[in-house]
C-alpha cells in the first residue's frame, strides 16, 4: 500500500487536530470527514479541501475507497465496533471506552476484524516520556518506589466544552494519561485506589480529583487532576511527573514548552511538542503517533507500542478510581 486513504469521524477540538495532522502526511490521502453538525462539516471540508463529508458515519464506513478511520467522538464502542466490522483500520482516541465491558466488546470485535486497531495514548509518543522510560528500563534510578503526576487545565480551556465536561471526568479525560504512563514505566499494575474529589461548578463530574494508587510492585502513586486553574493560566496544560527510585529520580515537565510569549494579552507558553505547526506543516507528538499507525497499516504490522489490554487496564483503573470517589472507600482491582 503506497498511500492510505483516511477518514476522521468526530470533528470536535481533537478531531480537528487529527484532520490538521493527517491532511499533511505524505503517505496519507485524507478523503473524508464525518460529524452530525452540518455547519462544522462544511467548515472543515472547505478549510482542508476534503472531498467527501458525511453526517452519518455508517455511510462513510460503506465507502470502499476508505482504508482507515480515526474515531474522535465522545463515545467509542459503537463507532469502533462498526468500523472494525466494515474492515477498516481503526485508530481510537483514548480512552478506549468509558466502561471496561465496552473495552471487552471492542477487543472481541478486533479478533475477527481484517483491519488493524490502535488506541491513541499520545504520551507514549512524547520523547520526554519515552526517554524517561528508557532510563528507567536501563536501571538508572533503581526500583521505582513513588510516582506523582499533575495534569491540570484552566477552567476555560478551549477543549473543555460543556459536552466534554459532562461526558468525561478529569480522570477519564486527562488523568488516564498518567495512569497509563505509571503502569507502563513501572512494568506493574495498579492493585488498589483511593480517591477524593471536590466539585466547584455544577457539571456531572467534580472539578478536582486526587487519587492514591498502590501498585503490585509495592510502589505508591498519586495523580492530581484539576479543571479549575485560573482563567489567565499561562500554559495549555500543567502536566508534570516525578518518578522516585531507590537509586535516583526522574522529573518530566510538559508545561515548560521552552517558548513563552508576553504580549498585550498576558504571558503564555506556546505548544512546541504536541501539535505545533512549523513552516506551515504539522509536527510533534501527535504527528509521531499517527505516523506510526499509518506505517503499521502500510507494512501490515500489528501496533506494539500499546496493546489493547494495556489500554483496557488504564480504563479499568480509572473506573475503579471513580468508584472510590463516589463511595469514599478504597477499591481493589482484580
Buried (B, 14 or more C-beta within 10 A) or exposed (E): EEEBBBBBBBBBBBBBBBBBBBBBBEBBBBBBBBBEEEEBBEBBBEEBEBEBBBEEBEEBBEBEEBBBBBBBBBBBBBBBBBBBBBBBBBBBBBBBBBBBEBBBBBBEBBEEBEBBBBBBBBBBBBEBBBEBBEBBEEEBBEEBBEBBBBBBBBBEBEBBEEEBBEBBBBBBBBBBBBBBBBBBBBEBBBBBBBBEBEEEEEBEBBBBBBBBBBBBEEBBBBBBBBBBBEEEBBBBBBBBBBBBBEEEBBEBEBBEBEEEEEEEEEEBBEBEBBBBEEEEEBBBBBBBBBBBBBEBBBEEEEBEBBBBEBBBBBBBBBBBBBEBBEEEEEBEBE
